[in-house]
Amino acid sequence: MSGVEKIIKSIEEDVNIKISGIFKEADIEILKIKKKYEEKARKEVLEIINDSKIESDLVLRKVKSLSKNQRNKNILKVKKDLVHNSIEKAEEYLKNLPDDKYFSVILKLIEKFSHLKEGEIVFSQKDLKRLPNDFENQIKRKNNKLSISKNTKNIDSGFIIVRGFVQENCTFNALFNSLYDKLCDDVAKFYFGNN
């Protein structure tokens, strides 16, 4: 081997060593970059998973809240229906009492609403026909300024007190309607307590 060949071979070996060093450095740098981006990707994936969990928890809480609200609305509707039906049944019960009990209730209502003033009590045609024989006398004992009208009104139950141009509606329907809110409260307390 000549001197030039030795020099070329030496240069080649040096170049190969340097190239090998460069490749090793590049491999190390690639591993560093890869590790850096893998760590960054792992953090981003964990962040996405965490955000998704937070979002799914929020959605789940909203769904539970909506479900609870809907359930409460349904319960409230059932309670309102029960109260309303109970009040309707109470009114029907009064309307269908036997004559003696029915007119006993009517007499108590007359006493309550007569205010010891003059006036005429107007019944439905059905009630006027079934009045007890001594009913007007019973009324007179409570308020001698009231009399039973021979005229009738198209009403279902109860009566109307007429004082000149003023009429006081004492039909069961009017009485239940005027007391509806209080009756609802009372019936609700009976069924459900103070809740």
C-alpha positions as CSV (number, residue, x, y, z in Angstrom):
1,M,0.0,0.0,0.0
2,S,1.4,3.3,-1.0
3,G,1.4,6.5,1.1
4,V,-1.5,8.0,-0.8
5,E,-3.6,4.9,-0.3
6,K,-2.8,4.9,3.4
7,I,-3.9,8.6,3.6
8,I,-7.1,7.8,1.7
9,K,-7.8,4.8,3.9
10,S,-7.1,6.9,7.0
11,I,-9.4,9.6,5.8
12,E,-12.1,7.1,5.0
13,E,-11.8,5.6,8.5
14,D,-12.0,9.1,10.0
15,V,-15.0,9.9,7.9
16,N,-16.6,6.6,8.8
17,I,-16.0,7.2,12.5
18,K,-17.4,10.7,12.1
19,I,-20.4,9.5,10.1
20,S,-21.0,6.8,12.7
21,G,-20.8,9.4,15.5
22,I,-23.2,11.6,13.6
23,F,-25.6,8.7,13.2
24,K,-25.3,7.9,16.9
25,E,-25.9,11.6,17.8
26,A,-28.9,11.6,15.3
27,D,-30.3,8.4,16.9
28,I,-29.9,10.0,20.3
29,E,-31.5,13.2,19.2
30,I,-34.3,11.2,17.4
31,L,-34.9,9.3,20.7
32,K,-35.0,12.5,22.7
33,I,-37.5,14.1,20.2
34,K,-39.5,10.9,20.1
35,K,-39.6,10.7,23.9
36,K,-40.5,14.4,24.1
37,Y,-43.4,14.0,21.6
38,E,-44.6,10.7,23.1
39,E,-44.7,12.5,26.6
40,K,-46.5,15.4,25.0
41,A,-49.0,13.1,23.2
42,R,-49.5,11.1,26.5
43,K,-50.2,14.3,28.4
44,E,-52.7,15.5,25.7
45,V,-54.4,12.1,25.7
46,L,-54.7,12.2,29.5
47,E,-56.0,15.7,29.2
48,I,-58.6,14.7,26.6
49,I,-59.6,11.7,28.7
50,N,-59.9,13.9,31.8
51,D,-61.9,16.6,29.9
52,S,-64.1,13.8,28.6
53,K,-64.7,12.4,32.0
54,I,-65.5,15.9,33.4
55,E,-67.9,16.5,30.5
56,S,-69.5,13.1,30.8
57,D,-69.9,13.7,34.6
58,L,-71.6,17.0,33.9
59,V,-73.9,15.4,31.3
60,L,-74.7,12.6,33.8
61,R,-75.5,15.1,36.5
62,K,-77.7,17.0,34.1
63,V,-79.5,13.8,33.0
64,K,-80.0,12.8,36.7
65,S,-81.3,16.3,37.6
66,L,-83.7,16.3,34.6
67,S,-84.8,12.8,35.5
68,K,-85.4,13.9,39.1
69,N,-87.2,17.0,38.0
70,Q,-89.4,15.0,35.7
71,R,-90.1,12.5,38.4
72,N,-91.0,15.3,40.9
73,K,-93.3,16.8,38.3
74,N,-95.0,13.5,37.8
75,I,-95.4,13.0,41.5
76,L,-96.8,16.5,41.9
77,K,-99.3,15.9,39.0
78,V,-100.4,12.7,40.7
79,K,-100.8,14.5,44.0
80,K,-102.7,17.4,42.4
81,D,-105.0,14.9,40.6
82,L,-105.6,13.0,43.8
83,V,-106.5,16.2,45.7
84,H,-108.7,17.5,42.9
85,N,-110.5,14.1,42.6
86,S,-111.0,14.0,46.4
87,I,-112.6,17.5,46.4
88,E,-114.9,16.5,43.5
89,K,-115.9,13.3,45.3
90,A,-116.7,15.3,48.4
91,E,-118.9,17.6,46.4
92,E,-120.6,14.7,44.8
93,Y,-121.0,13.0,48.2
94,L,-122.8,16.1,49.5
95,K,-125.1,16.3,46.5
96,N,-126.1,12.7,46.9
97,L,-126.8,12.7,50.6
98,P,-130.2,11.3,51.7
99,D,-132.8,14.1,51.9
100,D,-132.7,14.5,55.7
101,K,-128.9,14.8,55.8
102,Y,-128.8,17.0,52.7
103,F,-131.2,19.5,54.1
104,S,-129.4,19.4,57.4
105,V,-126.3,20.6,55.6
106,I,-128.4,23.2,53.7
107,L,-129.8,24.5,57.0
108,K,-126.3,24.9,58.4
109,L,-125.2,26.8,55.3
110,I,-128.3,29.0,55.5
111,E,-127.4,29.8,59.1
112,K,-123.9,30.6,58.1
113,F,-124.7,32.8,55.1
114,S,-128.0,34.5,56.1
115,H,-126.2,37.2,58.2
116,L,-129.6,37.7,59.9
117,K,-130.8,39.8,57.0
118,E,-133.9,39.7,54.9
119,G,-134.0,37.7,51.7
120,E,-135.4,34.8,49.8
121,I,-133.8,31.4,49.5
122,V,-134.1,30.1,45.9
123,F,-133.6,26.3,45.3
124,S,-133.5,24.2,42.2
125,Q,-136.8,22.8,41.1
126,K,-135.6,19.3,42.2
127,D,-134.7,20.6,45.8
128,L,-137.9,22.7,46.1
129,K,-140.0,19.6,45.4
130,R,-138.2,17.5,48.1
131,L,-138.0,20.1,50.9
132,P,-138.9,18.6,54.3
133,N,-142.4,19.7,55.4
134,D,-141.2,21.8,58.3
135,F,-138.1,23.2,56.6
136,E,-139.3,26.8,56.3
137,N,-140.1,26.7,60.1
138,Q,-136.6,25.4,60.7
139,I,-135.2,28.3,58.7
140,K,-137.4,30.8,60.6
141,R,-136.0,29.6,63.9
142,K,-132.5,30.4,62.6
143,N,-133.4,33.7,60.8
144,N,-137.0,34.9,60.8
145,K,-136.2,37.4,58.0
146,L,-135.7,34.7,55.4
147,S,-138.3,32.9,53.3
148,I,-138.3,30.2,50.7
149,S,-139.0,31.5,47.2
150,K,-141.5,29.7,45.0
151,N,-139.3,30.5,42.0
152,T,-136.5,28.2,41.1
153,K,-133.0,28.5,39.6
154,N,-131.2,26.2,37.3
155,I,-128.7,25.1,39.8
156,D,-127.3,21.6,40.7
157,S,-127.3,21.8,44.5
158,G,-127.3,24.2,47.3
159,F,-129.2,27.5,47.1
160,I,-129.1,31.2,46.3
161,I,-130.0,33.9,48.7
162,V,-131.7,36.8,46.9
163,R,-131.7,40.2,48.6
164,G,-133.2,42.7,46.1
165,F,-130.7,42.9,43.3
166,V,-128.0,41.1,45.2
167,Q,-127.6,37.3,45.0
168,E,-125.4,35.3,47.2
169,N,-124.5,32.0,45.5
170,C,-124.4,29.2,48.0
171,T,-124.5,26.3,45.6
172,F,-122.1,23.5,46.4
173,N,-120.2,24.2,43.3
174,A,-119.7,27.9,44.1
175,L,-118.8,27.1,47.7
176,F,-116.2,24.5,46.7
177,N,-114.8,26.8,44.1
178,S,-114.4,29.7,46.5
179,L,-112.7,27.4,49.0
180,Y,-110.8,25.4,46.5
181,D,-107.3,26.6,47.4
182,K,-107.9,26.0,51.1
183,L,-109.5,22.6,50.4
184,C,-106.5,21.7,48.3
185,D,-104.2,22.5,51.2
186,D,-106.3,20.6,53.7
187,V,-106.7,17.5,51.5
188,A,-103.0,17.6,50.6
189,K,-102.1,17.7,54.3
190,F,-104.4,14.9,55.0
191,Y,-102.9,12.7,52.3
192,F,-99.2,13.8,52.3
193,G,-98.6,15.5,55.7
194,N,-96.9,18.9,55.6
195,N,-94.7,17.9,52.6
